[in-house]
Each structure stands twice: as C-alpha cells, then as structure tokens.
Amino acid sequence: MKTVSILNHKGGVGKTTFTGCVAQALALCGFRVLVIDNDSQHNLSAMFGCGVQSPNIRDVYRAGGSDALHTFLKTIRKTEINDLHIVTAPNVLSESDIRDPLQLKNCITSCRLDQHYDYILIDNAPGMDRLQAVSINASDKIFVPTELKQFAIDGIVEMEKILTYRFSACSGISKIIPNFYKNTKRQNTYIAALNKLFPGKVTKTVIPADPVFDELITEEKILFLHRLYSKGAAFYLKIMHELFNLNEDEVWEKMLEKRNRRLSEDARERFYKRRVQQAQK
C-alpha cells in the first residue's frame, strides 16, 4: 500500500481536482483506494457527492488513544465508484485540532489499512502547518500539482526547504505536476526552470487548462465515465503511467469498458423511469 500526500504551499493550484481524478482513475483500473479530505474547504468531499459526514477527519484528530482508531474506521464511507472510499472533512477543521502529528499515521498502521487498500490519497489545505504535517508524517510520497507562475515556483522551492528541515523521515517532493497548461512561451520557461531546480521530479505530462474540470464538479460527474474523450481525460491517462507505472493502453481499455457499462446502465434506468411515468398517466 502507498500513501500519497497531495500538497502545495499555495492555494488554487488544482490539488483537489487532481486528487479526485487520480483516485477515480485508480479505482476504475481495479485498485482499492481511500481518499482523505484534509481541508476545511471540504471540496473533495463535495466532489464525491458526500458533503460533510459525521464522524469525520476532525473527530479522529481530536480523539485520543484507541478512541481515535475506532473513530477513524467509522469515518470511512463508500462513493459511487466501487472500491473508492472517502474520509470527509468539516468546515471547522483547523490545525488546532491536531493533538498528535503522528495521529493519522498511527491510525492507518494500527487499523491495518494495508490489507484493505492499495492506495491512500490525502488532499491537503494550502500551507505547511500542523494540518499538513499530520499528512506528511503518514505518507510515502508527496505529489505537488502547481500552476506555472513565478510565485508558485518560489513556493515549491520554499516547501522543499521546509520538508527537508522539519521532516527528517521525509524524502522530500516526489513529483511535481504542472497544471493549467496553455502552451505559452512563459509557461514553457517556468517548466524549464522547474526541471532545473528539481531534476527528475517534474512530470513530462502536463495537465491542460480545460473547462471540463469545472463542468464535472458542477454536474457531479466522473471524468473517465462522462468525459472520457475530453482533452483533460487524455492527459490524465498519460500521467497515470508516469505516476503509477500503469500501461496507458490497458488503462484506456479499462476506462472504455467501464464507461460503456455506465452508459448502458444509465440508458436502462432512463428507459424504466419513462415507462413508470407513462404508466402513471
């Protein structure tokens, strides 16, 4: 089992959309996935149509000892995708809720989640405080989605310094994923700068700026089931190969099979719904 923190010192860089799309892709490929919403904005919880549930991750942080373990197991909830589960977050979540920065790691280990999941993905709020520390301590890898601007690059450099200084067991940033790509000269200059600063850590695949991502969130749709032929989906399929060493052709075939099955189920549901409505007239 691998635990991955999706992290960035800066906000508005696409962390939640990245976390959600990657989690959905892994689950649709047959992996068992748990996502943890570690952000008071709880956008990931909303993206999966779960809203704020109780108990949630804040209750885990505020609990102590064995109570934390029991609470953690109760927070895990199903999503509409098989083998994809979520731990939600409330809007009152804050760093003051963290009593022990190793709490999440201890819960994952003591609850033997390695027997139930292949991947755990943790979506984090912007910053590098106690809320992010509990996620970093629990993780094997750190993925950093970023927009391509000077302040964003400066923030990643600062974040790497903090990781090195404050987290001795952390190997630093694992991968940097350029986001909102528009193929401009300035953006390509920033990608070159990132490769120079972090050799071997910047993905060759970039995530394009695509309105499909906002549409999916608004309509509560799934990228690979409802917009498989979009530009955004194509690049996410490529990045799954880079980040998880998955065969791109095999991933495509699995996504296409799941998409066709979903379309067939939706069509069948609409058919029976119309028949019921006609019978009631």
URVENQUI-V706137 format. One record per run of one state. SS is the DSSP state (H for helix, E for strand, - for the rest). FROM is the first residue (numbers start at 1). LEN is the number of residues. If there is no record, write none. Layout:
BEGIN
SS:FROM:LEN, SS:FROM:LEN
END
This chain:
BEGIN
-:1:1, E:2:5, -:7:8, H:15:14, -:29:4, E:33:6, -:39:4, H:43:5, -:48:9, H:57:6, -:63:3, H:66:10, E:76:3, -:79:5, E:84:4, -:88:7, H:95:3, -:98:5, H:103:8, -:111:2, H:113:3, -:116:3, E:119:6, -:125:5, H:130:9, -:139:2, E:141:6, -:147:3, H:150:17, -:167:8, E:175:4, -:179:2, E:181:1, -:182:3, H:185:13, -:198:4, E:202:1, -:203:5, E:208:1, -:209:3, H:212:8, -:220:3, H:223:4, -:227:4, H:231:14, -:245:3, H:248:33, -:281:1
END
